[in-house]
């Protein structure tokens, strides 16, 4: 396929850029140069971009985990339409609808009208899923999949404890664990327990009124997105040979040695772009076994408001930016 024959005529685009570390107010929409796809890459017209904790944490510290400094454009979750393909790409062609988590943990620039990335960082958009919900899916679903399937290899009948089970990663992890045949225990406020049950949680726990570490036992896998004291409490729930998986970067309190002392494992997992896993996730979506919740949708110009909502820690499912109609 010829790149030059498919590249759109426009050479500029709107993007959300920040020039310094700070609060949501540092995010601003600017007109900037549209990227062109390189060898092995595709150019995607972004229709929706998911908003994740990694975004507002990078914004606040003024750096990505890889060390990239401002000015930069945030965002990793992308759903959109292929507009052009680079040299050597055969997986997609212009007009294909795709979703993905390109380049993570390196900057992807999803808060923009166009992104470029390696073709295999994307997969075809699931049938029946609109751009908004597809844009909410990649990072959170890949995190849950890589934790529960690739890292823990959850098996039928195993007991899985998922903290923040109504959150972005949590609500998808619940469904993936159920699809693997697990018995799922999920923590969330009581107001969200009906939702948890509808997603497949067998035993919802109100973290405000019940200490999970005192009452939950014989767990095979714990998936934690909270950190801090939750790590130590989670160790007490695990049976010998069990595993605590944190998706938060560990600090000095991460209990690796404590876990070893009681015959369990504590590991930190960083999600990666994964074409094959996106295909597996797509199958779950198309078979009705995985649904993604878009709690709030903001236009690109309101990225700051989206961050403010996300930083409350009270959302259910995901927040999404609507970029193109």
N, C-alpha and C positions, 0 to 999 in steps of 0.2 A: 504494500500500500504506500502511496506517496504522501509524505508529510506535507509537502508544499501545496498539494492540491486540496488539503482538508483543513488547514489552519484558518480560523476565522479572520475576517478582515480587520476587526477592531484590534488595536494595539494597547489599549488601556483597560483598566478595570477598577471597580471599587474594592477596597479592602479595609479592614479594621487594623490599625497600626498603633503601637505604643512606642514612645521614645525614651521612657524611663520607668523605673520601678514605681509602684504606688497602688492606690485604690482603683476602683472601677473607672474613676474619672479620667485616668490616663489613656483610656481607649478612645480612639477617634477614627472616623471614616475619612479616608483620603482617596484620591485618584492616583493610581500608580500603574506601572508597566505590567502588562499581562505577560506571564511566562510562556515560553515555547517548549514543547516536549523534546527532550533529548533522546539519545539512542536508548531503546528499550522502554521508553516512557509514553504515557498518554496525557493529553490535556483534557481535563474534566471541567465542564461548566457546572459549578456548584449550585444545587437547588436547596440543600439543607446541610447544616453543620451542627453536630452535637456539641454541647457544652459540658465539660468535665472538670472535676476537681484539679486535674493537672493543669488546666488552663488558668484558673484563678491563682493557683499557687505559683505558677511561672510568672504571671503578671505581677503579683505582689513582691516577689524577690527580684524581679527584673532579669531573670535568666531561666533558661531551660535546664533540665537536669544534665544535659550534655555540655552546658557552659555557654551556649549561644546567648549573646547580649542584645539589647535593643539597639536600633529599631528592629522590631519583628512583628509578625502577624501570628496570633495564636490559632489554635484549633487543630484537631486531629481527625475527627469524624467527618466523613464526606459522603454525601449521596448526590448524584447528578448524572449528567449525560456526557459521553465521550464526544469531544469536538474535533480532536485531531490525534493522530498516532505518530510516534517517532519511528525512526528507522529500526527495522527488525521486529516490530510488534505484530503478532498474528492472533493474539488472544482476543482482542477487541477491534472494533472499527467504529468510525464516527456514527453517532446515533444510538449506540448501545447505552442502556441505563445501568449504572454501576453503583456500588457502595464499597467503602473500605476505610482503613485506618493507615493512610500512607505515611511512611518515613519514621514513625514513632521509634524511639523518643526524640528524634531530631525534628526540627521545625517542619511542619507540613503546610502551614498557612491556610487552614480551612476557612477562616473567617474572611472569605474573599469570594469574588465572582468566578475565579478560575484557580485551579491547582494543577500542578504537574507532579507525577510520581511514577515509579516503576509500575508497569502494567500489572504485575502479579501481586501488588499490594491491594488490588481491587478484585471484586467478584461481581457477577451479574446481580442486579437488584432482585430480591425475592419477589416472585409473582404474588400479586395481591397486596403488596406493601407499598404505600405511597412514599414520596421522597422524604417527608418529615419523619416518619417512623423509621425508614431506612437510615436516615442520618443520625438517629438516636442510637442505633444498634452497634456499630462495629467495635469501638473501644471497650465498652462494658461487656458485650457478649464474648469478645475474644478473651478478655480477662477471665471471665467465668469459665469459659471452655478450657483455656490453657491451664487454669488452676485445677479444675475438677476432673478433667479428662486426661490431659497430657501429664500433669504433675502428680495428681493423686490416684488416677485410674480408678475412679469410683465404680464400685460393683453393685449389682442388685442386692438389696437387703442391708447394705451398710448404712450406718447412721451418720448424717452430715449436719453439722451446726453452721448456720450462715448468719453472721452478724449484720445488722442494718439490712434486713432481708427485703425491705420495701424500697431500698435505694437503687441507684442506677445499676451497679453491678449486682447487688443482692437480688433484685426481683427476677433477673435473668438467670442467676446462679441457682435459684430455687427450682426453676423450670428445667434447667439442664440436669440438675441432680435427680429430679423426678424422672426425667427421660432415661436416666441411667438405672432407674429402679431403686433409688435410695429412699430411706426414711428421713424426712427433712424436718429439722428443728430450726425455727427462725426467730430472731429477736427484732422487735419493733414496738412502737407505742400501741396501746390497746385499740386506738382508733383505726389502726391499719390491719387489724387481725382478720377482718372479713376479706380484705384484699389478699392477704397472705394465704388464707385457705383456698381462695379461688385460683391462686397460682399453683397450689399443690402442697403447701406447708402442712405437715401432719401435726406439728406441735408448736403453735405460736407462743412466744414468751414476751410478756410486757416487761421490758428492762427497767421501767420506772418502779415497779412493785415487786419484782421477783429477781433474786440474784441467781443468774443462770449457773454460776460456778458452784453454787450450793445444791442445786437440784438436778442438773443434767449430768448424766454419766454414760460411760461405754460408747463414746463417740469415736468414729473412725477418722473423720476429717472435719476440721474447723476452717472455714474461710472467713478471714477477718479484714474489714476495711476501716477499722476504728483505731487500733493501736493502743498504746499506753497500758492502763491496767487491764484492758481486755485480753492482752496477750497472756499475762500470768493466770488469769481466771480460766482462760481457755485450756491451758495445760491440764488443769484439774478435771476437765470433762473427758479427756482422751483415755481410751483404753490402751494397754501396751501395744506398741507398734503403730499407734495412730499418728496423725500429722496435722500440725497447725500451719496453715498457709497464710502469710500476710501479704497484702498487696500494697502496703505502705512501706516505704524505705525504712529499714531497721535503724534504731539508735542504740545507745548503751543499755537500754532496758530490754532489748529483744532477747528472749530467754533461750538462746541456743544451748548453752551448757545445762541450764535447768531442765530443758527437755530431754537431753541425753541422759541425765541422771535418773530420770523416771521412765526411761525406755520408750520415748516418743521422739518425733522430729519437729523442729520449728524452722521453716524455710521462708525466704522472701522471694516472690515471683514478680518479674517485670514482663508485662505483655509485649508481644512482638507482632509485626505485620505477618499475616498468615493466610494465603489464598486458600489452602486446603480447608482450614478451619472455618473460613467464611462460607465455603461451600457446604460444610456440615451444618453450620448454623442456619443457612438458607433452607436446607432440607427440613429442619425442625420447624421453621416458620411456615413453610409451605404445607407441612403435614398437620398444622394446627397445634403443635406441641410447644411452641414458643411465641409469646407475644410481648412486644415492647411497649411500655407506657411512656408517652410523651406528656409530661405533667404541665409544661408551659412552653409556648412558642412565641419568640420575639423576632421582629424584623432585624436585619443586619445592623441597622442604625441604632438599635437598642441593646447592643452587646453589653454595655455597662449595666443596664438593668437586669439582664440575664445573670451576670456575675453576682450582683447584689442578692438576687434570689437564691442562687446556688450556695452562696456563703452562709446563708441562714442554717443550712444543714437540715432543713425540714421538708424538702421536696420528696415526692414519690416518683420513682422512675427517673426519667431524663428531662433535661431542658434542651431546647433546640432553637437554632437561629434559622429563620426562613430567608434564603438568599435570593432565589429566583422563583418566579411564579410556576 
